[in-house]
């Protein structure tokens, strides 16, 4: 109910997220169409957001959080943040170290790395998670792939190329192309519990049925019954375009593309494209830097070793940067580590949030 970043209605968002460009992937026409779409989205956000876009930054949201703390009458902020929420929590600790209560940051973002590094590391992370999924799939009875993990990844690449060339029609009129299929795959890689759904979605897609793949993509995009449950897609665009300076050189961008092509060959063809922030009406103001939060109470950082969305190295980096950081490592798959069925992680986090008990040192939970 607050003043929100507001851009497209549901039909316009469907077109933006799911429509397939007319020209072949990578062509000049393909690039131009995506750039036009990004400009239309940015223009709609500017028109619908009542002048707030220049102020949608994580620093400002951390200040808002301190207002909430004060209104509630709390002397300190107790906070559990997941994923992007770890950057918000760490930023709060940077601005108000003396007001830090019991902070737990799960699935951490490294505040010191560039947007280009974020995208590159995530591409490699999702490729790694996809290979872990594929190894598990091949051990089961229902896997639609055969042979080694490399064989199966190659066959998945063939499926992606096939739906890129000839999209699969769904009952609601949408067409499943490679981008939407990749979105569905990525959605399922956030949790190992979703792997059986991914197996069924890929089995169905190979048989020409895109229904379950769309269900996974819709889950990722916050789409239910043709409507969008919140404005997270718009809000995250607003934050990212202001938090991350556009300072990568052409050589750095090419090196990143080469690395992704080499080390994430299944993901790579569907990872890059025009930067939507190029069209954004507000210029970036964020600075990428280490956060130490000197003087803050102990801050627990939880990292999962094969987390595709916020790779483990980011949790290690944030825990090292924070003067009072304590690292809890969950050995496993999926995004974030608390409340994922690992008693070692859950007990350590619960003991801190409920009783203020700080681990004696870093913990590794098998």
Buried (B, 14 or more C-beta within 10 A) or exposed (E): EEEBBBBBEEEEBBEBBBBBBEEEBEEEEBBEBBBEBBBBBBEBBBEBBEEBBEBBBBBBBBBEBBEEBEEEEEEBBBBBBBBBBBBBBBBBBBBBBEBBBBBBBBBBBBBBBBBBBBBBBBBBBBBBBBBBBBEBBBEEEEBBBEEEBEEBBBBBBEBBBBBBEEBBEBEEEBBBBBBBBBBBBBBBBBBBEBBBBBBBBBBBBBEEBBBBBBBBBBBBBBBEEEEBEEBEBBBEBBBBBBBBBBEBEEEBBEBBBEBBBEBBEBBBBBBBBBBBBEBBBBEBEBEBEBBBBEEBBBBBBBBBBBBBBBBBBBBBBBBEBBBBBBBBBBBBBBBBBBEBEBEBBBEBBBBBBEEEBBBEEEBEBE
